[in-house]
């Protein structure tokens, strides 16, 4: 998800689930970036604010999950990972992964996810760099045409 600058709410950019029930659960989540709001106490809000991965290994036991327990237990998710994605050095989105089982994110899986995030961030920064290079080249072409047209 990505935070809306005006409201501070983190809105999903995309989602995928094999379970229509879980997809409805995700659509109904309310998450905020502020640590002073209950909706900001979960893994997504913490990952956004703190800029580090947050792993909830047992949904039913982790005190940070109290605001979401009522609807989450109904669909039986056991663990989740919230991984901040940086663009230009600043957190620009959070990737969330859920599993039905508690303790699904072993050290090996966590390390793999964290390396994957580094690769995604590199790609995002590269996209931005290429776009900036293309924009600068277009501006240079326009300036050259204007210079030629001026007869100088």
N, C-alpha and C positions, 0 to 999 in steps of 0.2 A: 504494500500500500504506500501511498504518498500523502503527506500532510497538506491540508489546505491552509494557506498562509493566513487567511482571515479568521477562520474558525478554530484552527488547531486540531480538527478532527482528521484522523487518518482514514482515507477512503481507499478501497481496493482498486487496483489498476487492472487486475485479471485474477481469475481463479479457475481451478480445475478440480473436480471431485468425481469419483465413480458413484458416489451416493447423492441422489437428489436431496435427501434430508440434510446431509452435511452442507451441501451447496446453499440451501435455505438458511442454515445456521450461520454460515459465513456472511451471507447477504444481510443478516439481521444484526451483526456485531456493531457495537458502537465503541470506538477506540479514540482516545485523545492523546495529545502529546504532553499534556501537563501532568506533573507528578502530584499536584494538589487535587486532582479529580480522580474519583474511583475508576473511571474508564481509562485513565492513564497509568494504572498500576500494573497492568499486564505486560507480557513479554514484548508486544509490538511497541507500546509506548516507551518502555524502558530501553529497548534497542534503539529507537529513534533518538531519545534524549541523550543516552550515554554513549552511543556510537560503538557498542560492542555486542557480540552475539549473546542472546539469552536463550537458555534451554530450560524448558519446564519438563522435568523427567516424570513427574506424577501429578497429573491434573487434579486428582482428588485430594492430594495431601499438601500441595503448594499453597501457602497463604495468599500469594499474589493472585490466585485464580478465583477467590471468593466471589467477585462481581459477576463472573461468567459461569459459575457452577450449575445453576438451575438449568440453563439451556444446554450446556456442554455435556452434562451427565446423561441427558436424554439421548444423545447421539453417540455416547460412549467413546469420546476421544481420550487417549491416555497420556500423550506427550506432544510437545511441539517445540519447534526451533524458530526463533526470530533473528534474522541476520540482516544487519543494516547494510545497505548498498550506498557507497559514496560515489559522487560524481564531482570532479574537481576538488576533491578533498573533503567535501561536506556531505553529510547523510542526505540522500535524495529520495530514498525509498527503503522499505523493509520487506524482505522475502520471508514469508511464513510457510513452514512445513508442519504438517500434523501427522500423527500416527495413532491408530486405535489402541496400541499397546503402551503401557507405562515403560519407561526406561528404554525407549526405542533408539535413542541417540547415544550409541557407545562412543568411546573416545576415538575410535577409528572413523566412525561416521561423522562425528563432530569435526575432526581434522579435515576430512574430505570436504565437508560443506564449507568450512572456512577457507580452504584453498580454492574451491569453486567460486566463492565470493570475490576473492582477489582477482581471478580471471575475468569475471563479469565486470568488475570495476575497471580493469585495464581496458576491456573492450568498450565500455561506455565512454571512458576518457578518450580513447582513440577515435570513436565516432565524433566526439566533440571537436577534437583536434582537426580531423579531416574536414568537418563542416566549417570550422573557422578558416582553414586554409583555402577552401573553395570560396568562401565569402570574401576573403582578402584578395584573392585572384580576380574575382568579378569586379570588385571595387577598383583594382588596378587597371583592368581592361576599360572600365568606364572612364577613369581619369585619363588614360591614354587616348581614347576617342575624343574626349573633350579637349585635350591638348592639341590633337591633330586638327580638330574642327576650328580651333581658335586661330590657326594659321601661324602659330608661334614656332 
